[in-house]
């Protein structure tokens, strides 16, 4: 995966224009980028049927995952990035400015548990499962359209205050998520003291 130089320019614009540059820069920490690269490389290798895909990313934060997906070898028709933090919307729109101009990207400020799908997406992604309570997680999962491929990530990084629903093990994460699982694995991240978990599947209705 190579990032288009124009997109890198918009990444820098987003950081420069941010009211909280340090918080925006957290989107580009090594653990964040490695985890997103792992997700994308798996989809590129194992989900070859993905063409002209519509994607909804919950907990989309500053839109970096969306930008990396647009720069991947996957066929992406449109990405909607949903985050409850209103400060993320402007940053995500800047980071994905080229795609927004082309009508392929939108950032929405909304509670993922109350999000209403106007169309059934091909893929639903949540890489921030540890940031919501289990009750909220159950409500969010129930709301996902049954035919969508679901991509989930969490971790065992309990020491961060914002992480209110970490998983002790990959099996623990699977049990919390209750999907028909196609893929489940963990990533031991270099230079950081935690493990990232990823599962991919469909709803177990």
N, C-alpha and C positions, 0 to 999 in steps of 0.2 A: 504494500500500500504506500503510495506516494501522495503527499499533500500538495495540492495546487498552490503555486506561489501567490495567486490572488487571494486564496483563502487564508494563507498565513498572514497576509497583509491585513485582512479583516480581523483575524485573531488579535493582532497587535493593536488595531483600532479599538477593539472591545476592551482590552486591558487599559489602554491609555485613557479612554473616556469613562471608565468605571468610577463610580463614587467610592467604591471600596476595592482598590486594586489588589490588596493582599487576598481578599476573599475570592476575587475573580481568578487570581493566579493559582489558587488551590485546585482549580479545574485541570491544571496542567502538571500537577505533581506526578512523579513517576508511577506510583501505584495506580492512579487514575488512568493514565495513558496505557499502561501495560494491560490493565483489566479490560479496557475497551478494545485494544488491539486483539487480545485473546478472543473476545466475543466475535469480532468481525472476521478474523481468520478462520474461526470454526464455521461460521455461516458460509464463507466463501468456499470452503473445502467440502462441506457436508450438506449444504442446502442448495444444491445446483438448480433446483426447480424455481428458485426465487428469481423472477423476472418482472419488471414493471411493478414492483411491490409498493404498497402503501403501508406505512409504519407509524405507530403511535408509541412515543417514548414517555413513560411516566417517571416523574422525578428527573425530568430532562435537564434540570439545573441550568447551566450557561450555554448549553447547546453544542458542546464539544463532541459528544458521541454522534450527534446528527451530522456534524461536519465531517467526521471521520468516515461515517457510513457513505456519505455522498462521494467521498474520495476513494471508496473501495471498488472492487470489481463486481459488486452486487448491482443488480438492476433496480434502482430506486425511482419510483414514480413520485412519491410525496412523503414527507415526514411531518408529523405534528408533535411538537415538544410541549409537554404539560408539566408545570411546576407551580406549587402553591406560593412561592416567594415572588412577589411582583417585581422585585429588582432584577430577576433573571430574564424577564421577557425581552427587555431592550438589549441586554448583552447577547442573548441567544440570537436575536434578529440580526445583530451586527456580525456575529461570528458566521452566520449562514446567509450573509447578505446576497451573495450571487444567486443562491437557490431561492431566496425570498423574491427577488426581482423576477425570476423565471416562474414563479407561482408553484414552486416545489416544496416550500417550507413555510410553516407558521409556528409561532410560539404563543402559548395560551397560559394565562394565569388562572389556575383552577385547583381545587382539591381533587386529587386523583380518585378519592372514594365517591365523589359526586359527579364525576365526568360522564357525559352522555355521548355515546358513539353515534354520529350521524350516518356513518357508513361502516361496514365491517372491514377492519384492516386485515392485511395479510399477516402482519407480525405485530405483537404487542411486547414491548420491552420495559423492564423495570430493573435497573441496576442499583436501586436504593432501598431494597426491601428492609434493611435494618433500621431505616429511619421512621417507620410507622409501627404502631402497636399491632399485636396479633389480631385483635378485633378489627382494626382498620384494614389490615392485610386481607382478612377473610372477606370483608365487604368488597374490597377492590377486586379480588380474584373472581368473586361471584359475578361481577359486572362485566367481565371480559366476554366478548362474543365467542361462542363455542368453537367456531371453525378456525379461529386465529391460532397461529403458532405463537407460543408464549416463551419469552427468553427472560430468565430471572438471574440476578446475581445478589449475593449477600456475603458476609464475612464473619470472622470470629474476633473482630477488633472491639472488644467490650469496653476498653478504657476511654473511648471518645464519648462525651456526654450526649451527643446527638444520636448515638447508636443505641436505640431503645429496644431493638428486637433482633440482636445478633443470633447466630446459630453456632452451637458448639462444634458441630461436625457437618459434613456434607449430608449424611443420613438425617440429621436433625432438620436441616433445611428442606430436604425432600419431604419429610413428614409434615412440616408446616405448610408446604405448598400444595400437596395433594394433586399433582398433575399425572397424566399419562406420559411417562417420561421417555423421551427418545435419547437424551444425552444428559449425563451428570458427571461432573469432574471438579477438581479443585486446582488452584494455582497458588504455588508458594512464591510469593513476590520477593524479588531481590531487594536488599537494603531496608526492608520493613518487616516488622515482627507480627505479621498476621497472614491468614490464608483467605483467599477469595474462592467462593463457591459459585458454580454456574449450573443451572439446569434448564433444559429446553424440552418442551412438550406441548400438550394440549390439555384443556380443562377436562377433569375427570367427572363429567356430568352423568 
